[in-house]
Amino acid sequence: MDAHVPAETMTSAMFTALLEQLAAALTAGDHAAAAGCFAEDVRYRDPMRMSIDGRERLRQAFEGEIIAQRLIWRRIVFDEAKQQGAAEFTAHGMSRFHGIVTIAVDDQRITRWHALQHVSDFDWHDFWGTAVGKHSE
């Protein structure tokens, strides 16, 4: 049996553009567009807060504002061969969170989203300065 071959391999630039598209849709309150960045059968996980399966349930979570309504990417990396990436972010919703997410993609959509995040009143630089004793950037 042949392994699934994506219609088009995502490049690092395409991955960054997809994440920027997601951030813009969330900021604009366009929950359908935000959900559209994810595959129909996406697995969206934050082990401390939520586990969501499927694009429609994710869209409902966006509408219910249990997921960040503003997302700022701090650092993005992507492995084109594995079609997997990671990103550091700040998310604003009911609280401010700083975190990291690992992401898998297939056919230009996010298929797996595993995030670890921490609630903080600190801005990005102060958060990391406090967390590691110096500024990360």
Secondary structure, DSSP 8 states (H G I E B T S, - for coil): ------SS---HHHHHHHHHHHHHHHHHT-HHHHHTTEEEEEEEEETTTEEEESHHHHHHHHHTT-S-SEEEEEEEEEETTTTEEEEEEEEESSSEEEEEEEEEEETTEEEEEEEEEEE-SS-HHHHHHHHHSS---
